[in-house]
Amino acid sequence: MNDKLRITYRLAEEGDLDEICALVQAAVAEMERRGIFQWDEIYPAREDFLNDIKSRSLFIGQTEFQNTKRIAVIYVLNKECDEEYKTAAWTIQGDWRVLHRICVHPDFQNQGIAKMTLAHIEQKARDLGAASIRLDVFSQNPFSQRLYERAGYRKTGEANWRKGLFYLMEKDLR
C-alpha cells in the first residue's frame, strides 16, 4: 500500500450519498470491464445506501487525494442477512456481524485499501462484541474471494440469488 495514503473511517451521512453512488457506479464499470457482472442498476441502488445511512450501518473511508477529501471505500456492517444465510454451516458461537457492500473506488484499488479496511471492520466488530463476521461473496468475483480467503475467512455454504452463485463465509474474531 502507498505509505502516504491514510484512511479515516466514519459513519456515512446523507450529504455523502452522491459521492457514494458515484463511487459504486465507477466500481461497477471497473468490475464489468473485468467480466464481473455482480452489481447493476437494480442492486445496490441509491435507496439501499440511503436506508443504510438511516440505520447507521454504512461507513465510509476518506482520504486526501489531490488536495481534496475523497471517499476511497465504503462498507456496511450490521446484523441483517437474507434467509439463505440460515442454510450455512456457521461454526462460530456467539454474537456476529454481517459485512455487506464493501467497495473500493477504482482510483484507489490495488493499493491495499480493501485489506486495511477489512482489518478495520474486524476490529470494529470485535469492539461491538462480535465473535465472528459473516458475509457473502460472488462466485464470479475472484478478487473478492482472494481478499477474504487471505484474511482467514472460510466458506460455510452457498446461496443462489438473482446474479448467480454466492459463497457464504465467516471468520472467527476471537
LINZI-V464192 format. One record per residue. N is the residue number from 1. SS is DSSP state (2 for helix, 1 for strand, 0 for the rest). PHI is phi as a letter, one per 30 degrees, with the letter a starting at -180 (none if undefined). Layout:
n=N ss=SS phi=PHI
n=N ss=SS phi=PHI
This chain:
n=1 ss=0 phi=none
n=2 ss=0 phi=d
n=3 ss=0 phi=d
n=4 ss=0 phi=d
n=5 ss=0 phi=d
n=6 ss=0 phi=b
n=7 ss=0 phi=c
n=8 ss=1 phi=c
n=9 ss=1 phi=c
n=10 ss=1 phi=a
n=11 ss=1 phi=d
n=12 ss=0 phi=d
n=13 ss=0 phi=b
n=14 ss=2 phi=e
n=15 ss=2 phi=d
n=16 ss=2 phi=d
n=17 ss=2 phi=e
n=18 ss=2 phi=d
n=19 ss=2 phi=d
n=20 ss=2 phi=d
n=21 ss=2 phi=d
n=22 ss=2 phi=d
n=23 ss=2 phi=e
n=24 ss=2 phi=d
n=25 ss=2 phi=d
n=26 ss=2 phi=d
n=27 ss=2 phi=d
n=28 ss=2 phi=d
n=29 ss=2 phi=e
n=30 ss=2 phi=d
n=31 ss=2 phi=d
n=32 ss=2 phi=d
n=33 ss=2 phi=e
n=34 ss=0 phi=c
n=35 ss=0 phi=i
n=36 ss=0 phi=c
n=37 ss=0 phi=c
n=38 ss=0 phi=c
n=39 ss=0 phi=c
n=40 ss=0 phi=a
n=41 ss=0 phi=d
n=42 ss=0 phi=d
n=43 ss=0 phi=b
n=44 ss=0 phi=d
n=45 ss=0 phi=c
n=46 ss=2 phi=e
n=47 ss=2 phi=d
n=48 ss=2 phi=e
n=49 ss=2 phi=d
n=50 ss=2 phi=d
n=51 ss=2 phi=d
n=52 ss=2 phi=d
n=53 ss=2 phi=d
n=54 ss=2 phi=d
n=55 ss=0 phi=d
n=56 ss=0 phi=h
n=57 ss=0 phi=b
n=58 ss=1 phi=c
n=59 ss=1 phi=c
n=60 ss=1 phi=b
n=61 ss=1 phi=c
n=62 ss=1 phi=c
n=63 ss=1 phi=b
n=64 ss=1 phi=d
n=65 ss=1 phi=b
n=66 ss=0 phi=h
n=67 ss=0 phi=i
n=68 ss=1 phi=b
n=69 ss=1 phi=d
n=70 ss=1 phi=b
n=71 ss=1 phi=d
n=72 ss=1 phi=c
n=73 ss=1 phi=a
n=74 ss=1 phi=b
n=75 ss=1 phi=a
n=76 ss=1 phi=b
n=77 ss=1 phi=b
n=78 ss=1 phi=a
n=79 ss=0 phi=c
n=80 ss=0 phi=d
n=81 ss=0 phi=a
n=82 ss=0 phi=d
n=83 ss=2 phi=e
n=84 ss=2 phi=d
n=85 ss=2 phi=d
n=86 ss=2 phi=d
n=87 ss=2 phi=d
n=88 ss=0 phi=d
n=89 ss=0 phi=c
n=90 ss=0 phi=d
n=91 ss=0 phi=c
n=92 ss=0 phi=d
n=93 ss=0 phi=d
n=94 ss=0 phi=j
n=95 ss=0 phi=d
n=96 ss=1 phi=b
n=97 ss=1 phi=b
n=98 ss=1 phi=c
n=99 ss=1 phi=c
n=100 ss=1 phi=b
n=101 ss=1 phi=h
n=102 ss=1 phi=d
n=103 ss=1 phi=a
n=104 ss=1 phi=c
n=105 ss=0 phi=d
n=106 ss=2 phi=e
n=107 ss=2 phi=d
n=108 ss=2 phi=c
n=109 ss=0 phi=d
n=110 ss=0 phi=i
n=111 ss=0 phi=b
n=112 ss=0 phi=i
n=113 ss=2 phi=d
n=114 ss=2 phi=d
n=115 ss=2 phi=d
n=116 ss=2 phi=d
n=117 ss=2 phi=d
n=118 ss=2 phi=d
n=119 ss=2 phi=d
n=120 ss=2 phi=d
n=121 ss=2 phi=d
n=122 ss=2 phi=d
n=123 ss=2 phi=d
n=124 ss=2 phi=d
n=125 ss=2 phi=d
n=126 ss=2 phi=e
n=127 ss=2 phi=d
n=128 ss=0 phi=d
n=129 ss=0 phi=j
n=130 ss=0 phi=d
n=131 ss=0 phi=c
n=132 ss=1 phi=a
n=133 ss=1 phi=c
n=134 ss=1 phi=c
n=135 ss=1 phi=a
n=136 ss=1 phi=b
n=137 ss=1 phi=b
n=138 ss=1 phi=d
n=139 ss=0 phi=d
n=140 ss=0 phi=c
n=141 ss=0 phi=c
n=142 ss=2 phi=d
n=143 ss=2 phi=d
n=144 ss=2 phi=d
n=145 ss=2 phi=e
n=146 ss=2 phi=d
n=147 ss=2 phi=e
n=148 ss=2 phi=d
n=149 ss=2 phi=d
n=150 ss=2 phi=d
n=151 ss=0 phi=d
n=152 ss=0 phi=j
n=153 ss=0 phi=d
n=154 ss=1 phi=b
n=155 ss=1 phi=d
n=156 ss=1 phi=b
n=157 ss=1 phi=l
n=158 ss=1 phi=b
n=159 ss=1 phi=b
n=160 ss=1 phi=c
n=161 ss=1 phi=b
n=162 ss=0 phi=e
n=163 ss=0 phi=d
n=164 ss=1 phi=k
n=165 ss=1 phi=d
n=166 ss=1 phi=b
n=167 ss=1 phi=c
n=168 ss=1 phi=c
n=169 ss=1 phi=b
n=170 ss=1 phi=b
n=171 ss=1 phi=b
n=172 ss=1 phi=d
n=173 ss=0 phi=c
n=174 ss=0 phi=d
